[in-house]
Amino acid sequence: MKKGFTMIELIFVIVILGILASVAIPRLAATRTDAEIATTVSNLRTLISDLSSYYVVKGEFGNAKWGDVTNVPVRRGNKKPAQQEKVTDGEYDGVYYLSAGGINCIAFRVKDRAGARPAYIEIAKTGSEQNNGICPDIINAEPIKAFLDLRVPNVTPIEKGGAGVITFGSSTTIY
């Protein structure tokens, strides 16, 4: 008598492995999405904290570059890293982005109000949240939604009704 597996036994093993894979793969994909959302929320919190700390210590942003202020990966619209660009650029500050999954999901700009204190950051949704990518999940995350609802008196955000504003050095935080 020969020792080994019969063809029927091998087919059953392959079918069982296929069933297990069909259950495990979607769960792994969901875990990756959850990790991207958590990373983006964490990056936003860190960015706000770093900017606020820098502003409180220095009193202004002046000629500070992103790489001097934070390690959060900040991008320009063309997805070019902005670590060597100035945080603020005069009265008409540039818009920068936080990306997730290679898509710019959150737009923000920093205003260092000369003569009128304090400086502030405004955060807005981008047009990317309409895609089927990860942006809708990020925009709907509770900490991001809470931040987008923040308002500061006498500050008009980039996009009325779609942006939140937080002043640096204030006690306002997002959870």
Contacts in CASP RR format, 6 or more apart in sequence:
PFRMAT RR
TARGET T0000
AUTHOR 0000-0000-0000
METHOD contacts of the structure
MODEL  1
MKKGFTMIELIFVIVILGILASVAIPRLAATRTDAEIATTVSNLRTLISD
LSSYYVVKGEFGNAKWGDVTNVPVRRGNKKPAQQEKVTDGEYDGVYYLSA
GGINCIAFRVKDRAGARPAYIEIAKTGSEQNNGICPDIINAEPIKAFLDL
RVPNVTPIEKGGAGVITFGSSTTIY
5 13 0 8 1.000
33 134 0 8 1.000
33 137 0 8 1.000
36 100 0 8 1.000
36 101 0 8 1.000
36 134 0 8 1.000
36 138 0 8 1.000
37 100 0 8 1.000
37 134 0 8 1.000
37 137 0 8 1.000
37 138 0 8 1.000
37 141 0 8 1.000
39 100 0 8 1.000
40 98 0 8 1.000
40 100 0 8 1.000
40 105 0 8 1.000
40 106 0 8 1.000
40 138 0 8 1.000
40 141 0 8 1.000
40 144 0 8 1.000
41 138 0 8 1.000
41 141 0 8 1.000
41 143 0 8 1.000
41 144 0 8 1.000
43 72 0 8 1.000
43 73 0 8 1.000
43 98 0 8 1.000
44 98 0 8 1.000
44 106 0 8 1.000
44 123 0 8 1.000
44 143 0 8 1.000
44 144 0 8 1.000
44 147 0 8 1.000
44 174 0 8 1.000
45 143 0 8 1.000
45 174 0 8 1.000
46 70 0 8 1.000
46 71 0 8 1.000
46 72 0 8 1.000
47 70 0 8 1.000
47 72 0 8 1.000
47 74 0 8 1.000
47 98 0 8 1.000
47 108 0 8 1.000
48 121 0 8 1.000
48 166 0 8 1.000
48 173 0 8 1.000
48 174 0 8 1.000
50 69 0 8 1.000
50 70 0 8 1.000
50 71 0 8 1.000
50 72 0 8 1.000
51 69 0 8 1.000
51 70 0 8 1.000
51 87 0 8 1.000
51 110 0 8 1.000
51 121 0 8 1.000
51 168 0 8 1.000
52 168 0 8 1.000
52 169 0 8 1.000
52 170 0 8 1.000
54 61 0 8 1.000
54 64 0 8 1.000
54 68 0 8 1.000
54 69 0 8 1.000
54 70 0 8 1.000
55 61 0 8 1.000
55 112 0 8 1.000
55 118 0 8 1.000
55 119 0 8 1.000
55 168 0 8 1.000
55 169 0 8 1.000
56 168 0 8 1.000
56 169 0 8 1.000
58 64 0 8 1.000
60 112 0 8 1.000
60 119 0 8 1.000
61 69 0 8 1.000
61 86 0 8 1.000
61 87 0 8 1.000
61 88 0 8 1.000
61 110 0 8 1.000
61 112 0 8 1.000
61 119 0 8 1.000
62 86 0 8 1.000
62 87 0 8 1.000
62 88 0 8 1.000
62 112 0 8 1.000
63 86 0 8 1.000
64 86 0 8 1.000
64 87 0 8 1.000
65 83 0 8 1.000
65 84 0 8 1.000
65 85 0 8 1.000
65 86 0 8 1.000
65 87 0 8 1.000
66 74 0 8 1.000
66 82 0 8 1.000
66 83 0 8 1.000
66 84 0 8 1.000
66 85 0 8 1.000
66 86 0 8 1.000
66 87 0 8 1.000
66 96 0 8 1.000
67 83 0 8 1.000
67 84 0 8 1.000
69 87 0 8 1.000
72 98 0 8 1.000
73 81 0 8 1.000
73 98 0 8 1.000
73 99 0 8 1.000
74 81 0 8 1.000
74 82 0 8 1.000
74 83 0 8 1.000
74 96 0 8 1.000
74 97 0 8 1.000
74 98 0 8 1.000
75 81 0 8 1.000
75 82 0 8 1.000
75 96 0 8 1.000
75 97 0 8 1.000
75 98 0 8 1.000
75 99 0 8 1.000
75 104 0 8 1.000
76 82 0 8 1.000
76 85 0 8 1.000
76 96 0 8 1.000
76 97 0 8 1.000
77 95 0 8 1.000
77 96 0 8 1.000
77 97 0 8 1.000
77 104 0 8 1.000
79 97 0 8 1.000
79 99 0 8 1.000
79 102 0 8 1.000
79 104 0 8 1.000
82 96 0 8 1.000
87 110 0 8 1.000
87 112 0 8 1.000
88 110 0 8 1.000
88 111 0 8 1.000
88 112 0 8 1.000
88 119 0 8 1.000
90 112 0 8 1.000
93 109 0 8 1.000
93 110 0 8 1.000
93 111 0 8 1.000
94 109 0 8 1.000
95 107 0 8 1.000
95 108 0 8 1.000
95 109 0 8 1.000
95 158 0 8 1.000
96 107 0 8 1.000
96 108 0 8 1.000
96 109 0 8 1.000
97 104 0 8 1.000
97 105 0 8 1.000
97 106 0 8 1.000
97 107 0 8 1.000
97 108 0 8 1.000
97 126 0 8 1.000
98 104 0 8 1.000
98 105 0 8 1.000
98 106 0 8 1.000
98 108 0 8 1.000
99 105 0 8 1.000
100 134 0 8 1.000
100 135 0 8 1.000
100 138 0 8 1.000
101 133 0 8 1.000
101 134 0 8 1.000
103 128 0 8 1.000
103 131 0 8 1.000
103 133 0 8 1.000
103 134 0 8 1.000
103 135 0 8 1.000
104 126 0 8 1.000
104 128 0 8 1.000
105 125 0 8 1.000
105 126 0 8 1.000
105 128 0 8 1.000
105 129 0 8 1.000
105 134 0 8 1.000
105 135 0 8 1.000
105 138 0 8 1.000
105 139 0 8 1.000
106 123 0 8 1.000
106 124 0 8 1.000
106 125 0 8 1.000
106 126 0 8 1.000
106 138 0 8 1.000
106 139 0 8 1.000
106 144 0 8 1.000
107 123 0 8 1.000
107 124 0 8 1.000
107 125 0 8 1.000
107 126 0 8 1.000
107 158 0 8 1.000
108 121 0 8 1.000
108 122 0 8 1.000
108 123 0 8 1.000
108 124 0 8 1.000
109 121 0 8 1.000
109 122 0 8 1.000
109 158 0 8 1.000
110 119 0 8 1.000
110 120 0 8 1.000
110 121 0 8 1.000
111 119 0 8 1.000
111 120 0 8 1.000
111 121 0 8 1.000
111 122 0 8 1.000
112 119 0 8 1.000
113 119 0 8 1.000
113 120 0 8 1.000
118 167 0 8 1.000
118 168 0 8 1.000
118 169 0 8 1.000
118 170 0 8 1.000
119 167 0 8 1.000
119 168 0 8 1.000
120 152 0 8 1.000
120 155 0 8 1.000
120 165 0 8 1.000
120 166 0 8 1.000
120 167 0 8 1.000
120 168 0 8 1.000
121 165 0 8 1.000
121 166 0 8 1.000
121 168 0 8 1.000
122 155 0 8 1.000
122 157 0 8 1.000
122 158 0 8 1.000
122 163 0 8 1.000
122 164 0 8 1.000
122 165 0 8 1.000
123 147 0 8 1.000
123 148 0 8 1.000
123 163 0 8 1.000
123 164 0 8 1.000
123 165 0 8 1.000
123 166 0 8 1.000
124 148 0 8 1.000
124 157 0 8 1.000
124 158 0 8 1.000
124 159 0 8 1.000
124 162 0 8 1.000
124 163 0 8 1.000
124 164 0 8 1.000
125 139 0 8 1.000
125 148 0 8 1.000
125 159 0 8 1.000
125 162 0 8 1.000
125 163 0 8 1.000
126 135 0 8 1.000
127 135 0 8 1.000
128 135 0 8 1.000
129 135 0 8 1.000
129 136 0 8 1.000
129 138 0 8 1.000
129 139 0 8 1.000
130 136 0 8 1.000
138 144 0 8 1.000
139 145 0 8 1.000
139 148 0 8 1.000
142 175 0 8 1.000
143 174 0 8 1.000
143 175 0 8 1.000
144 174 0 8 1.000
146 174 0 8 1.000
146 175 0 8 1.000
147 164 0 8 1.000
147 166 0 8 1.000
147 174 0 8 1.000
148 162 0 8 1.000
148 163 0 8 1.000
148 164 0 8 1.000
149 164 0 8 1.000
150 164 0 8 1.000
150 165 0 8 1.000
150 166 0 8 1.000
150 172 0 8 1.000
150 174 0 8 1.000
151 164 0 8 1.000
151 165 0 8 1.000
152 165 0 8 1.000
152 166 0 8 1.000
152 167 0 8 1.000
155 165 0 8 1.000
157 163 0 8 1.000
157 164 0 8 1.000
157 165 0 8 1.000
166 172 0 8 1.000
166 174 0 8 1.000
END
